[in-house]
Amino acid sequence: MLMTILKVLLIKLIDQALLGHIPIKMHYGDQLKFEPETSNAMGFGFRCGFLGLLHMEIVQERLEREYNLTLITTAPSVVYRVNCVNGDTVECSNPSLLPESGKRRSIEEPYVKIEMLTPKDFIGSLMELGQDRRGVFKEMNFVTENRASIIYELPLAEMVGDFFDQLKSRSKGYASMEYSLLW
């Protein structure tokens, strides 16, 4: 399951038992993926994976309301693979965790294959969206006389923000999409 990753940092000081209990309780019912993280600038919190921005907003609202927490959320981010000179592979979600430049052979950015289904009137606008997001056009097919399938490969980082909102806005709500992780 591909998830949007973003960090949730807890501002209100609460005891460690409660801090550990909240995400576990929410995890089972809400498909929330999380792991503890510490930031020098902001303190203790969690890196969380959500099904999308709406899911993130709902979970954030529940945490604030049900546990009386004050949360800070960061912009969505993705995990990069770093191939080291010695043959090791490291996954990095934070630039401060990158191995030194002399120890890195390459860095891989995760890519997705995205299929957008749209009425023919919005093809140009959605192709422009794909190009603006560093996408590589792969193919376009008409599934009916008035409906097209447009396939792009693009960096996951370009999709986790407002891509879906832009897709809906540019197509007046008529387009849909599905995607799969390529790496």
N, C-alpha and C positions, 0 to 999 in steps of 0.2 A: 504494500500500500504506500503510495507516494504521498508525502505530507509536506505542508508548508512548515518551515522551521523558523521559529522566532523565540527570542528570549523573554522570559517573564521574570522580573526582578521584584522581590518583595521589599517594600519600604517599611511597613509597620513591623516592629520588632515583636516576634512571637516565639514561643518556645519551640525547640527542635522537634519534639514529638508531633505537635500540630503541623509543623511545616512538612514533615515527612508523610503525614497521614492524608493531607488534602489531595495531592495529585493521585495517590493510589486509589482513593475512593472515587475520584472523578474518572480515572483511567478506564475502569471496567465498563461503565455505562456510556462513556462519551468517546471512545476510540481516541484517547489522548495519549500521545507518545511523549515521554519526558525524561530528562536526566538532570541531576543537580549540576550547577555551574557556579563558579565564583568569578566575579569581576573585580579587578583592583579599583575601578572607578565607582562601581555601584553596589558591591557587596554580593551576598549570597542570593541565589535565585535558581531558576530552572530553565533549561533550553527545552522548548516544547514543540511538538510536531502536530499540526492541525490539518484537517481535510481541506481547509481553505480559510480565507479571511473572515467569512461569516461565522464559521465554526469557532474561530479564534475569538471573535467578539462575543459570542454567546458564552463560551467558557470563561472569558474574562469577567463578564457581567455576573455570572454565577459565583465566581470566587469572591468578587467584591461584595456581593449582596449576602451570600450565605456564610462567609467567614469574616466579614467586616475587614477586608484587606484593602490596602492601597497598592495598586500595581503600576509598574512602568513596563510597557512593551516596546521592543525595538522593532526596527524594520525587518521584514522577512529575509532570511538568508538561506544559503544552501551549503552543503558539505562538499569540499573539493578533495580529490585524491592527489597525493604527492608521491611520486616515484623517486626514491632515493638512489644515490650512486651505488650504495652497498646492496641494492636489490630489495630493500624493505619498501612497503607501501604504507603510507600514513594517511588517515582521513583527518582533514582539518576544517573546523567550523569557525575558526578565529585566526586572523592573520598572525597574532602573537604566538600561535602554536606551530607555525611553519618552521621546518628545519632550516638551518643556515643555508644561504644561497649556494655555497660550495658543496653542500651535501645533497642538493636536489638535482635530479636528472630532468624531471618534467612535472608539470601540474596539469591534471585533467579536470575540466569543467564538466559537470553533468549536463547532458542534453536530453531533450524529450522529442518524441515524434508526436505532432499534434495534428489532428484532423478537425477541420472546421466545416460544419455543414451550414449552408446559407442559401437564401433565395438569390437568384442571379443578380438582382439589383445592387447587392452589397459586395460583390466579388472584389471590385477594385479597392474598396475601403478596407476589407479584411486582408487583402494581399499587401497593402501599404502597412497595416499593423504588423504583419509577419516580418516584412523587410525592416521596419523601424526597430524591431526587437532582435536584430541580428540573426534573423531566421534565414534558412536556406530552403528555397522553394523546391519541392520534390515532384508534385504532380497535382493536376486538377482534372476532375471527372464530373460530368453532369449525371446525377443519379436520376433525375427526371428532366423534363424540358425546362423547368423553372428553378431547379434546385441543384447546387453544386457542392462537391466535396473538394476542399483545398487542403493539401498536406504540406506541412513544413517541418523541418527539424530546427530547433532553437534551444539556446541555453535555458536550463531550468530557472536560473536566476532572473531571466527576463519574463518568465511566466508567473512566478510566485507572488508578484505584487498585484498590479491592477489589470492584468491581461484579460481576465474574464469580464471585468467591468467594461473595459474598452471594447471587447468583442460585442457585448450586449448593446452598448451605446452606439457603436458604429453601424449596427444592423437593426436598430430600433427594436431590439429584443428578440428578433427572429432567428438569429444564428445560435448554434450550439457547438460544443466541442468535446472531444475526448482526447486523452493523451496517454503515452506510455514512456517509461524511462528507458533511455538508450545507453547511457553512460558513454 
